[in-house]
Amino acid sequence: MVERKNLTVEEWETLVGRQVRAARVASGLDQAQLASLANVSLATLSNLERGKGSNLKTLISVARALGRTDWLETLAPEVTVSPMQMLRAKRAAQAPVRVRPRRKQLA
């Protein structure tokens, strides 16, 4: 199996198209029904499923119509921790502890 990080743009288009088609079939929809639900043309949906080029708007519309917005959420996950907070915490953990010498008490 080819590592997905090494796929070309065309290979990614084909992979996404196959996933859209599989989700459509699993939902019991034909292309015309899904195209109507997504408010895209049949040709546009067909192109998306065949990996023949599409745009982000089409992908979002089709994912929403399929009830698969989870696909989109994985592209832009909600940030729960600030990158700056992470950096500060890392620096604090790595910082050496400073110990002040005690003054000698006079007898």
PDB file as gemmi writes it, atoms N, CA and C in Angstrom:
CRYST1    1.000    1.000    1.000  90.00  90.00  90.00 P 1                      
ATOM      1  N   MET A   1       0.833  -1.183   0.000  1.00  0.00           N  
ATOM      2  CA  MET A   1       0.000   0.000   0.000  1.00  0.00           C  
ATOM      3  C   MET A   1       0.878   1.246   0.000  1.00  0.00           C  
ATOM      4  N   VAL A   2       0.541   2.204  -0.824  1.00  0.00           N  
ATOM      5  CA  VAL A   2       1.293   3.446  -0.929  1.00  0.00           C  
ATOM      6  C   VAL A   2       0.950   4.337   0.259  1.00  0.00           C  
ATOM      7  N   GLU A   3       1.978   4.947   0.832  1.00  0.00           N  
ATOM      8  CA  GLU A   3       1.729   5.872   1.931  1.00  0.00           C  
ATOM      9  C   GLU A   3       0.950   7.061   1.402  1.00  0.00           C  
ATOM     10  N   ARG A   4      -0.089   7.433   2.099  1.00  0.00           N  
ATOM     11  CA  ARG A   4      -0.955   8.514   1.626  1.00  0.00           C  
ATOM     12  C   ARG A   4      -0.242   9.850   1.551  1.00  0.00           C  
ATOM     13  N   LYS A   5       0.762  10.074   2.371  1.00  0.00           N  
ATOM     14  CA  LYS A   5       1.444  11.370   2.335  1.00  0.00           C  
ATOM     15  C   LYS A   5       2.229  11.547   1.040  1.00  0.00           C  
ATOM     16  N   ASN A   6       2.462  10.461   0.322  1.00  0.00           N  
ATOM     17  CA  ASN A   6       3.223  10.535  -0.924  1.00  0.00           C  
ATOM     18  C   ASN A   6       2.340  10.549  -2.164  1.00  0.00           C  
ATOM     19  N   LEU A   7       1.028  10.654  -2.006  1.00  0.00           N  
ATOM     20  CA  LEU A   7       0.134  10.644  -3.151  1.00  0.00           C  
ATOM     21  C   LEU A   7       0.218  11.953  -3.922  1.00  0.00           C  
ATOM     22  N   THR A   8       0.025  11.854  -5.228  1.00  0.00           N  
ATOM     23  CA  THR A   8      -0.040  13.054  -6.055  1.00  0.00           C  
ATOM     24  C   THR A   8      -1.413  13.692  -5.887  1.00  0.00           C  
ATOM     25  N   VAL A   9      -1.574  14.894  -6.388  1.00  0.00           N  
ATOM     26  CA  VAL A   9      -2.870  15.567  -6.331  1.00  0.00           C  
ATOM     27  C   VAL A   9      -3.924  14.735  -7.047  1.00  0.00           C  
ATOM     28  N   GLU A  10      -3.566  14.195  -8.190  1.00  0.00           N  
ATOM     29  CA  GLU A  10      -4.506  13.380  -8.963  1.00  0.00           C  
ATOM     30  C   GLU A  10      -4.908  12.119  -8.202  1.00  0.00           C  
ATOM     31  N   GLU A  11      -3.957  11.513  -7.508  1.00  0.00           N  
ATOM     32  CA  GLU A  11      -4.271  10.325  -6.713  1.00  0.00           C  
ATOM     33  C   GLU A  11      -5.194  10.675  -5.539  1.00  0.00           C  
ATOM     34  N   TRP A  12      -4.980  11.845  -4.926  1.00  0.00           N  
ATOM     35  CA  TRP A  12      -5.859  12.291  -3.852  1.00  0.00           C  
ATOM     36  C   TRP A  12      -7.271  12.530  -4.391  1.00  0.00           C  
ATOM     37  N   GLU A  13      -7.367  13.138  -5.570  1.00  0.00           N  
ATOM     38  CA  GLU A  13      -8.686  13.376  -6.171  1.00  0.00           C  
ATOM     39  C   GLU A  13      -9.418  12.056  -6.398  1.00  0.00           C  
ATOM     40  N   THR A  14      -8.702  11.065  -6.888  1.00  0.00           N  
ATOM     41  CA  THR A  14      -9.294   9.746  -7.118  1.00  0.00           C  
ATOM     42  C   THR A  14      -9.737   9.121  -5.800  1.00  0.00           C  
ATOM     43  N   LEU A  15      -8.897   9.196  -4.783  1.00  0.00           N  
ATOM     44  CA  LEU A  15      -9.218   8.628  -3.475  1.00  0.00           C  
ATOM     45  C   LEU A  15     -10.454   9.295  -2.870  1.00  0.00           C  
ATOM     46  N   VAL A  16     -10.497  10.616  -2.891  1.00  0.00           N  
ATOM     47  CA  VAL A  16     -11.654  11.335  -2.350  1.00  0.00           C  
ATOM     48  C   VAL A  16     -12.900  10.987  -3.154  1.00  0.00           C  
ATOM     49  N   GLY A  17     -12.779  10.922  -4.457  1.00  0.00           N  
ATOM     50  CA  GLY A  17     -13.918  10.558  -5.303  1.00  0.00           C  
ATOM     51  C   GLY A  17     -14.469   9.184  -4.963  1.00  0.00           C  
ATOM     52  N   ARG A  18     -13.581   8.236  -4.730  1.00  0.00           N  
ATOM     53  CA  ARG A  18     -14.013   6.883  -4.350  1.00  0.00           C  
ATOM     54  C   ARG A  18     -14.739   6.895  -3.008  1.00  0.00           C  
ATOM     55  N   GLN A  19     -14.241   7.698  -2.080  1.00  0.00           N  
ATOM     56  CA  GLN A  19     -14.878   7.787  -0.767  1.00  0.00           C  
ATOM     57  C   GLN A  19     -16.256   8.429  -0.863  1.00  0.00           C  
ATOM     58  N   VAL A  20     -16.386   9.441  -1.702  1.00  0.00           N  
ATOM     59  CA  VAL A  20     -17.689  10.075  -1.903  1.00  0.00           C  
ATOM     60  C   VAL A  20     -18.659   9.068  -2.511  1.00  0.00           C  
ATOM     61  N   ARG A  21     -18.203   8.349  -3.534  1.00  0.00           N  
ATOM     62  CA  ARG A  21     -19.059   7.349  -4.178  1.00  0.00           C  
ATOM     63  C   ARG A  21     -19.483   6.277  -3.174  1.00  0.00           C  
ATOM     64  N   ALA A  22     -18.548   5.791  -2.374  1.00  0.00           N  
ATOM     65  CA  ALA A  22     -18.859   4.751  -1.391  1.00  0.00           C  
ATOM     66  C   ALA A  22     -19.879   5.259  -0.365  1.00  0.00           C  
ATOM     67  N   ALA A  23     -19.740   6.503   0.065  1.00  0.00           N  
ATOM     68  CA  ALA A  23     -20.682   7.073   1.031  1.00  0.00           C  
ATOM     69  C   ALA A  23     -22.061   7.243   0.395  1.00  0.00           C  
ATOM     70  N   ARG A  24     -22.085   7.638  -0.871  1.00  0.00           N  
ATOM     71  CA  ARG A  24     -23.359   7.785  -1.576  1.00  0.00           C  
ATOM     72  C   ARG A  24     -24.070   6.450  -1.685  1.00  0.00           C  
ATOM     73  N   VAL A  25     -23.347   5.429  -2.112  1.00  0.00           N  
ATOM     74  CA  VAL A  25     -23.927   4.091  -2.271  1.00  0.00           C  
ATOM     75  C   VAL A  25     -24.406   3.565  -0.918  1.00  0.00           C  
ATOM     76  N   ALA A  26     -23.594   3.764   0.127  1.00  0.00           N  
ATOM     77  CA  ALA A  26     -23.980   3.311   1.469  1.00  0.00           C  
ATOM     78  C   ALA A  26     -25.232   4.024   1.966  1.00  0.00           C  
ATOM     79  N   SER A  27     -25.450   5.238   1.483  1.00  0.00           N  
ATOM     80  CA  SER A  27     -26.639   5.998   1.864  1.00  0.00           C  
ATOM     81  C   SER A  27     -27.856   5.625   1.032  1.00  0.00           C  
ATOM     82  N   GLY A  28     -27.652   4.770   0.039  1.00  0.00           N  
ATOM     83  CA  GLY A  28     -28.764   4.337  -0.807  1.00  0.00           C  
ATOM     84  C   GLY A  28     -29.223   5.385  -1.800  1.00  0.00           C  
ATOM     85  N   LEU A  29     -28.328   6.285  -2.167  1.00  0.00           N  
ATOM     86  CA  LEU A  29     -28.667   7.349  -3.109  1.00  0.00           C  
ATOM     87  C   LEU A  29     -28.051   7.084  -4.472  1.00  0.00           C  
ATOM     88  N   ASP A  30     -28.755   7.488  -5.527  1.00  0.00           N  
ATOM     89  CA  ASP A  30     -28.109   7.468  -6.834  1.00  0.00           C  
ATOM     90  C   ASP A  30     -27.503   8.857  -7.061  1.00  0.00           C  
ATOM     91  N   GLN A  31     -26.744   9.006  -8.127  1.00  0.00           N  
ATOM     92  CA  GLN A  31     -26.054  10.272  -8.361  1.00  0.00           C  
ATOM     93  C   GLN A  31     -27.030  11.433  -8.510  1.00  0.00           C  
ATOM     94  N   ALA A  32     -28.134  11.214  -9.197  1.00  0.00           N  
ATOM     95  CA  ALA A  32     -29.101  12.293  -9.411  1.00  0.00           C  
ATOM     96  C   ALA A  32     -29.696  12.763  -8.082  1.00  0.00           C  
ATOM     97  N   GLN A  33     -29.995  11.832  -7.194  1.00  0.00           N  
ATOM     98  CA  GLN A  33     -30.552  12.204  -5.888  1.00  0.00           C  
ATOM     99  C   GLN A  33     -29.554  13.007  -5.070  1.00  0.00           C  
ATOM    100  N   LEU A  34     -28.302  12.535  -5.027  1.00  0.00           N  
ATOM    101  CA  LEU A  34     -27.293  13.250  -4.251  1.00  0.00           C  
ATOM    102  C   LEU A  34     -27.003  14.617  -4.858  1.00  0.00           C  
ATOM    103  N   ALA A  35     -26.932  14.688  -6.171  1.00  0.00           N  
ATOM    104  CA  ALA A  35     -26.689  15.974  -6.831  1.00  0.00           C  
ATOM    105  C   ALA A  35     -27.785  16.967  -6.462  1.00  0.00           C  
ATOM    106  N   SER A  36     -29.015  16.494  -6.434  1.00  0.00           N  
ATOM    107  CA  SER A  36     -30.142  17.357  -6.065  1.00  0.00           C  
ATOM    108  C   SER A  36     -30.039  17.802  -4.610  1.00  0.00           C  
ATOM    109  N   LEU A  37     -29.753  16.863  -3.716  1.00  0.00           N  
ATOM    110  CA  LEU A  37     -29.608  17.200  -2.292  1.00  0.00           C  
ATOM    111  C   LEU A  37     -28.478  18.202  -2.051  1.00  0.00           C  
ATOM    112  N   ALA A  38     -27.387  18.051  -2.808  1.00  0.00           N  
ATOM    113  CA  ALA A  38     -26.217  18.912  -2.632  1.00  0.00           C  
ATOM    114  C   ALA A  38     -26.330  20.207  -3.434  1.00  0.00           C  
ATOM    115  N   ASN A  39     -27.374  20.297  -4.263  1.00  0.00           N  
ATOM    116  CA  ASN A  39     -27.577  21.470  -5.118  1.00  0.00           C  
ATOM    117  C   ASN A  39     -26.400  21.691  -6.073  1.00  0.00           C  
ATOM    118  N   VAL A  40     -25.927  20.586  -6.656  1.00  0.00           N  
ATOM    119  CA  VAL A  40     -24.896  20.641  -7.685  1.00  0.00           C  
ATOM    120  C   VAL A  40     -25.416  19.882  -8.905  1.00  0.00           C  
ATOM    121  N   SER A  41     -24.800  20.115 -10.040  1.00  0.00           N  
ATOM    122  CA  SER A  41     -25.248  19.410 -11.236  1.00  0.00           C  
ATOM    123  C   SER A  41     -24.800  17.951 -11.188  1.00  0.00           C  
ATOM    124  N   LEU A  42     -25.493  17.132 -11.942  1.00  0.00           N  
ATOM    125  CA  LEU A  42     -25.137  15.715 -12.033  1.00  0.00           C  
ATOM    126  C   LEU A  42     -23.724  15.557 -12.588  1.00  0.00           C  
ATOM    127  N   ALA A  43     -23.379  16.362 -13.586  1.00  0.00           N  
ATOM    128  CA  ALA A  43     -22.030  16.301 -14.169  1.00  0.00           C  
ATOM    129  C   ALA A  43     -20.963  16.666 -13.139  1.00  0.00           C  
ATOM    130  N   THR A  44     -21.255  17.648 -12.303  1.00  0.00           N  
ATOM    131  CA  THR A  44     -20.303  18.065 -11.271  1.00  0.00           C  
ATOM    132  C   THR A  44     -20.071  16.948 -10.264  1.00  0.00           C  
ATOM    133  N   LEU A  45     -21.164  16.304  -9.836  1.00  0.00           N  
ATOM    134  CA  LEU A  45     -21.028  15.182  -8.904  1.00  0.00           C  
ATOM    135  C   LEU A  45     -20.276  14.028  -9.552  1.00  0.00           C  
ATOM    136  N   SER A  46     -20.589  13.742 -10.796  1.00  0.00           N  
ATOM    137  CA  SER A  46     -19.906  12.668 -11.508  1.00  0.00           C  
ATOM    138  C   SER A  46     -18.407  12.939 -11.597  1.00  0.00           C  
ATOM    139  N   ASN A  47     -18.044  14.173 -11.899  1.00  0.00           N  
ATOM    140  CA  ASN A  47     -16.625  14.540 -11.961  1.00  0.00           C  
ATOM    141  C   ASN A  47     -15.948  14.357 -10.611  1.00  0.00           C  
ATOM    142  N   LEU A  48     -16.626  14.761  -9.539  1.00  0.00           N  
ATOM    143  CA  LEU A  48     -16.064  14.603  -8.196  1.00  0.00           C  
ATOM    144  C   LEU A  48     -15.822  13.132  -7.895  1.00  0.00           C  
ATOM    145  N   GLU A  49     -16.803  12.295  -8.176  1.00  0.00           N  
ATOM    146  CA  GLU A  49     -16.668  10.869  -7.893  1.00  0.00           C  
ATOM    147  C   GLU A  49     -15.597  10.196  -8.741  1.00  0.00           C  
ATOM    148  N   ARG A  50     -15.364  10.704  -9.931  1.00  0.00           N  
ATOM    149  CA  ARG A  50     -14.345  10.108 -10.803  1.00  0.00           C  
ATOM    150  C   ARG A  50     -12.968  10.725 -10.595  1.00  0.00           C  
ATOM    151  N   GLY A  51     -12.874  11.677  -9.668  1.00  0.00           N  
ATOM    152  CA  GLY A  51     -11.584  12.313  -9.400  1.00  0.00           C  
ATOM    153  C   GLY A  51     -11.113  13.160 -10.557  1.00  0.00           C  
ATOM    154  N   LYS A  52     -12.045  13.735 -11.281  1.00  0.00           N  
ATOM    155  CA  LYS A  52     -11.707  14.511 -12.474  1.00  0.00           C  
ATOM    156  C   LYS A  52     -11.756  16.004 -12.230  1.00  0.00           C  
ATOM    157  N   GLY A  53     -11.402  16.395 -11.056  1.00  0.00           N  
ATOM    158  CA  GLY A  53     -11.358  17.817 -10.740  1.00  0.00           C  
ATOM    159  C   GLY A  53     -12.678  18.293 -10.195  1.00  0.00           C  
ATOM    160  N   SER A  54     -12.599  19.109  -9.198  1.00  0.00           N  
ATOM    161  CA  SER A  54     -13.772  19.667  -8.560  1.00  0.00           C  
ATOM    162  C   SER A  54     -13.294  20.873  -7.775  1.00  0.00           C  
ATOM    163  N   ASN A  55     -14.204  21.479  -7.032  1.00  0.00           N  
ATOM    164  CA  ASN A  55     -13.761  22.589  -6.198  1.00  0.00           C  
ATOM    165  C   ASN A  55     -14.216  22.373  -4.764  1.00  0.00           C  
ATOM    166  N   LEU A  56     -13.731  23.206  -3.896  1.00  0.00           N  
ATOM    167  CA  LEU A  56     -14.008  23.056  -2.472  1.00  0.00           C  
ATOM    168  C   LEU A  56     -15.493  23.223  -2.180  1.00  0.00           C  
ATOM    169  N   LYS A  57     -16.133  24.156  -2.844  1.00  0.00           N  
ATOM    170  CA  LYS A  57     -17.555  24.382  -2.626  1.00  0.00           C  
ATOM    171  C   LYS A  57     -18.356  23.116  -2.926  1.00  0.00           C  
ATOM    172  N   THR A  58     -18.021  22.445  -4.020  1.00  0.00           N  
ATOM    173  CA  THR A  58     -18.710  21.203  -4.379  1.00  0.00           C  
ATOM    174  C   THR A  58     -18.481  20.140  -3.320  1.00  0.00           C  
ATOM    175  N   LEU A  59     -17.244  19.968  -2.897  1.00  0.00           N  
ATOM    176  CA  LEU A  59     -16.929  18.970  -1.884  1.00  0.00           C  
ATOM    177  C   LEU A  59     -17.697  19.235  -0.593  1.00  0.00           C  
ATOM    178  N   ILE A  60     -17.747  20.492  -0.168  1.00  0.00           N  
ATOM    179  CA  ILE A  60     -18.474  20.839   1.053  1.00  0.00           C  
ATOM    180  C   ILE A  60     -19.967  20.559   0.885  1.00  0.00           C  
ATOM    181  N   SER A  61     -20.530  20.949  -0.236  1.00  0.00           N  
ATOM    182  CA  SER A  61     -21.960  20.726  -0.487  1.00  0.00           C  
ATOM    183  C   SER A  61     -22.305  19.243  -0.469  1.00  0.00           C  
ATOM    184  N   VAL A  62     -21.475  18.438  -1.115  1.00  0.00           N  
ATOM    185  CA  VAL A  62     -21.722  16.999  -1.177  1.00  0.00           C  
ATOM    186  C   VAL A  62     -21.524  16.354   0.193  1.00  0.00           C  
ATOM    187  N   ALA A  63     -20.484  16.750   0.907  1.00  0.00           N  
ATOM    188  CA  ALA A  63     -20.249  16.196   2.251  1.00  0.00           C  
ATOM    189  C   ALA A  63     -21.421  16.524   3.172  1.00  0.00           C  
ATOM    190  N   ARG A  64     -21.929  17.731   3.094  1.00  0.00           N  
ATOM    191  CA  ARG A  64     -23.087  18.114   3.919  1.00  0.00           C  
ATOM    192  C   ARG A  64     -24.310  17.289   3.544  1.00  0.00           C  
ATOM    193  N   ALA A  65     -24.548  17.118   2.243  1.00  0.00           N  
ATOM    194  CA  ALA A  65     -25.709  16.348   1.791  1.00  0.00           C  
ATOM    195  C   ALA A  65     -25.617  14.893   2.233  1.00  0.00           C  
ATOM    196  N   LEU A  66     -24.405  14.377   2.342  1.00  0.00           N  
ATOM    197  CA  LEU A  66     -24.196  12.994   2.791  1.00  0.00           C  
ATOM    198  C   LEU A  66     -24.183  12.864   4.315  1.00  0.00           C  
ATOM    199  N   GLY A  67     -24.238  13.998   4.994  1.00  0.00           N  
ATOM    200  CA  GLY A  67     -24.158  13.959   6.458  1.00  0.00           C  
ATOM    201  C   GLY A  67     -22.760  13.618   6.933  1.00  0.00           C  
ATOM    202  N   ARG A  68     -21.768  13.969   6.140  1.00  0.00           N  
ATOM    203  CA  ARG A  68     -20.379  13.637   6.466  1.00  0.00           C  
ATOM    204  C   ARG A  68     -19.532  14.884   6.710  1.00  0.00           C  
ATOM    205  N   THR A  69     -20.058  15.818   7.477  1.00  0.00           N  
ATOM    206  CA  THR A  69     -19.262  17.001   7.786  1.00  0.00           C  
ATOM    207  C   THR A  69     -18.059  16.657   8.665  1.00  0.00           C  
ATOM    208  N   ASP A  70     -18.059  15.442   9.233  1.00  0.00           N  
ATOM    209  CA  ASP A  70     -16.895  15.001   9.995  1.00  0.00           C  
ATOM    210  C   ASP A  70     -15.647  14.982   9.114  1.00  0.00           C  
ATOM    211  N   TRP A  71     -15.832  14.722   7.808  1.00  0.00           N  
ATOM    212  CA  TRP A  71     -14.690  14.778   6.885  1.00  0.00           C  
ATOM    213  C   TRP A  71     -14.076  16.173   6.907  1.00  0.00           C  
ATOM    214  N   LEU A  72     -14.933  17.174   6.898  1.00  0.00           N  
ATOM    215  CA  LEU A  72     -14.463  18.560   6.848  1.00  0.00           C  
ATOM    216  C   LEU A  72     -13.844  18.971   8.179  1.00  0.00           C  
ATOM    217  N   GLU A  73     -14.419  18.486   9.265  1.00  0.00           N  
ATOM    218  CA  GLU A  73     -13.907  18.841  10.586  1.00  0.00           C  
ATOM    219  C   GLU A  73     -12.494  18.313  10.803  1.00  0.00           C  
ATOM    220  N   THR A  74     -12.150  17.208  10.164  1.00  0.00           N  
ATOM    221  CA  THR A  74     -10.792  16.688  10.313  1.00  0.00           C  
ATOM    222  C   THR A  74      -9.779  17.534   9.551  1.00  0.00           C  
ATOM    223  N   LEU A  75     -10.258  18.304   8.574  1.00  0.00           N  
ATOM    224  CA  LEU A  75      -9.361  19.192   7.837  1.00  0.00           C  
ATOM    225  C   LEU A  75      -9.003  20.427   8.652  1.00  0.00           C  
ATOM    226  N   ALA A  76      -9.942  20.871   9.468  1.00  0.00           N  
ATOM    227  CA  ALA A  76      -9.737  22.075  10.275  1.00  0.00           C  
ATOM    228  C   ALA A  76     -10.237  21.822  11.692  1.00  0.00           C  
ATOM    229  N   PRO A  77      -9.492  21.027  12.454  1.00  0.00           N  
ATOM    230  CA  PRO A  77      -9.957  20.716  13.809  1.00  0.00           C  
ATOM    231  C   PRO A  77      -9.993  21.962  14.685  1.00  0.00           C  
ATOM    232  N   GLU A  78     -10.908  21.956  15.636  1.00  0.00           N  
ATOM    233  CA  GLU A  78     -11.020  23.063  16.568  1.00  0.00           C  
ATOM    234  C   GLU A  78      -9.777  23.105  17.442  1.00  0.00           C  
ATOM    235  N   VAL A  79      -9.237  24.288  17.602  1.00  0.00           N  
ATOM    236  CA  VAL A  79      -8.046  24.459  18.430  1.00  0.00           C  
ATOM    237  C   VAL A  79      -8.479  24.486  19.885  1.00  0.00           C  
ATOM    238  N   THR A  80      -7.933  23.577  20.668  1.00  0.00           N  
ATOM    239  CA  THR A  80      -8.300  23.508  22.082  1.00  0.00           C  
ATOM    240  C   THR A  80      -7.200  24.049  22.982  1.00  0.00           C  
ATOM    241  N   VAL A  81      -5.986  24.074  22.498  1.00  0.00           N  
ATOM    242  CA  VAL A  81      -4.866  24.599  23.263  1.00  0.00           C  
ATOM    243  C   VAL A  81      -4.120  25.585  22.378  1.00  0.00           C  
ATOM    244  N   SER A  82      -3.842  26.721  22.921  1.00  0.00           N  
ATOM    245  CA  SER A  82      -3.120  27.740  22.180  1.00  0.00           C  
ATOM    246  C   SER A  82      -1.683  27.284  21.928  1.00  0.00           C  
ATOM    247  N   PRO A  83      -1.192  27.435  20.710  1.00  0.00           N  
ATOM    248  CA  PRO A  83       0.213  27.094  20.444  1.00  0.00           C  
ATOM    249  C   PRO A  83       1.166  27.890  21.333  1.00  0.00           C  
ATOM    250  N   MET A  84       0.802  29.122  21.666  1.00  0.00           N  
ATOM    251  CA  MET A  84       1.659  29.934  22.533  1.00  0.00           C  
ATOM    252  C   MET A  84       1.675  29.365  23.954  1.00  0.00           C  
ATOM    253  N   GLN A  85       0.533  28.861  24.425  1.00  0.00           N  
ATOM    254  CA  GLN A  85       0.494  28.237  25.744  1.00  0.00           C  
ATOM    255  C   GLN A  85       1.385  27.000  25.770  1.00  0.00           C  
ATOM    256  N   MET A  86       1.357  26.232  24.697  1.00  0.00           N  
ATOM    257  CA  MET A  86       2.193  25.036  24.620  1.00  0.00           C  
ATOM    258  C   MET A  86       3.671  25.415  24.653  1.00  0.00           C  
ATOM    259  N   LEU A  87       4.043  26.454  23.912  1.00  0.00           N  
ATOM    260  CA  LEU A  87       5.432  26.896  23.874  1.00  0.00           C  
ATOM    261  C   LEU A  87       5.884  27.381  25.247  1.00  0.00           C  
ATOM    262  N   ARG A  88       5.040  28.176  25.909  1.00  0.00           N  
ATOM    263  CA  ARG A  88       5.394  28.677  27.246  1.00  0.00           C  
ATOM    264  C   ARG A  88       5.560  27.534  28.242  1.00  0.00           C  
ATOM    265  N   ALA A  89       4.662  26.559  28.168  1.00  0.00           N  
ATOM    266  CA  ALA A  89       4.746  25.414  29.076  1.00  0.00           C  
ATOM    267  C   ALA A  89       6.020  24.620  28.821  1.00  0.00           C  
ATOM    268  N   LYS A  90       6.376  24.454  27.566  1.00  0.00           N  
ATOM    269  CA  LYS A  90       7.593  23.712  27.219  1.00  0.00           C  
ATOM    270  C   LYS A  90       8.824  24.448  27.740  1.00  0.00           C  
ATOM    271  N   ARG A  91       8.850  25.758  27.527  1.00  0.00           N  
ATOM    272  CA  ARG A  91       9.994  26.548  28.003  1.00  0.00           C  
ATOM    273  C   ARG A  91      10.090  26.513  29.523  1.00  0.00           C  
ATOM    274  N   ALA A  92       8.953  26.588  30.197  1.00  0.00           N  
ATOM    275  CA  ALA A  92       8.951  26.559  31.661  1.00  0.00           C  
ATOM    276  C   ALA A  92       9.473  25.218  32.170  1.00  0.00           C  
ATOM    277  N   ALA A  93       9.131  24.150  31.477  1.00  0.00           N  
ATOM    278  CA  ALA A  93       9.582  22.821  31.896  1.00  0.00           C  
ATOM    279  C   ALA A  93      11.081  22.644  31.680  1.00  0.00           C  
ATOM    280  N   GLN A  94      11.621  23.341  30.682  1.00  0.00           N  
ATOM    281  CA  GLN A  94      13.037  23.201  30.363  1.00  0.00           C  
ATOM    282  C   GLN A  94      13.919  24.190  31.115  1.00  0.00           C  
ATOM    283  N   ALA A  95      13.321  25.220  31.687  1.00  0.00           N  
ATOM    284  CA  ALA A  95      14.110  26.262  32.356  1.00  0.00           C  
ATOM    285  C   ALA A  95      14.769  25.707  33.602  1.00  0.00           C  
ATOM    286  N   PRO A  96      16.026  26.046  33.807  1.00  0.00           N  
ATOM    287  CA  PRO A  96      16.712  25.572  35.011  1.00  0.00           C  
ATOM    288  C   PRO A  96      16.122  26.272  36.243  1.00  0.00           C  
ATOM    289  N   VAL A  97      16.113  25.555  37.338  1.00  0.00           N  
ATOM    290  CA  VAL A  97      15.613  26.104  38.597  1.00  0.00           C  
ATOM    291  C   VAL A  97      16.743  26.909  39.218  1.00  0.00           C  
ATOM    292  N   ARG A  98      16.446  28.150  39.560  1.00  0.00           N  
ATOM    293  CA  ARG A  98      17.459  29.013  40.168  1.00  0.00           C  
ATOM    294  C   ARG A  98      17.341  28.935  41.693  1.00  0.00           C  
ATOM    295  N   VAL A  99      18.453  28.620  42.323  1.00  0.00           N  
ATOM    296  CA  VAL A  99      18.483  28.524  43.785  1.00  0.00           C  
ATOM    297  C   VAL A  99      19.401  29.626  44.296  1.00  0.00           C  
ATOM    298  N   ARG A 100      18.870  30.440  45.207  1.00  0.00           N  
ATOM    299  CA  ARG A 100      19.685  31.511  45.772  1.00  0.00           C  
ATOM    300  C   ARG A 100      20.476  30.972  46.954  1.00  0.00           C  
ATOM    301  N   PRO A 101      21.722  31.349  47.021  1.00  0.00           N  
ATOM    302  CA  PRO A 101      22.512  30.887  48.173  1.00  0.00           C  
ATOM    303  C   PRO A 101      22.023  31.569  49.454  1.00  0.00           C  
ATOM    304  N   ARG A 102      22.100  30.835  50.538  1.00  0.00           N  
ATOM    305  CA  ARG A 102      21.684  31.394  51.826  1.00  0.00           C  
ATOM    306  C   ARG A 102      22.785  32.253  52.398  1.00  0.00           C  
ATOM    307  N   ARG A 103      22.352  33.286  53.077  1.00  0.00           N  
ATOM    308  CA  ARG A 103      23.324  34.137  53.762  1.00  0.00           C  
ATOM    309  C   ARG A 103      23.737  33.471  55.065  1.00  0.00           C  
ATOM    310  N   LYS A 104      24.969  33.588  55.352  1.00  0.00           N  
ATOM    311  CA  LYS A 104      25.453  33.046  56.632  1.00  0.00           C  
ATOM    312  C   LYS A 104      24.998  33.964  57.752  1.00  0.00           C  
ATOM    313  N   GLN A 105      24.521  33.361  58.795  1.00  0.00           N  
ATOM    314  CA  GLN A 105      24.084  34.149  59.941  1.00  0.00           C  
ATOM    315  C   GLN A 105      25.268  34.408  60.856  1.00  0.00           C  
ATOM    316  N   LEU A 106      25.278  35.599  61.409  1.00  0.00           N  
ATOM    317  CA  LEU A 106      26.331  35.980  62.343  1.00  0.00           C  
ATOM    318  C   LEU A 106      26.081  35.317  63.692  1.00  0.00           C  
ATOM    319  N   ALA A 107      27.132  34.851  64.342  1.00  0.00           N  
ATOM    320  CA  ALA A 107      26.992  34.173  65.627  1.00  0.00           C  
ATOM    321  C   ALA A 107      26.915  35.102  66.771  1.00  0.00           C  
TER     322      ALA A 107                                                      
END                                                                             
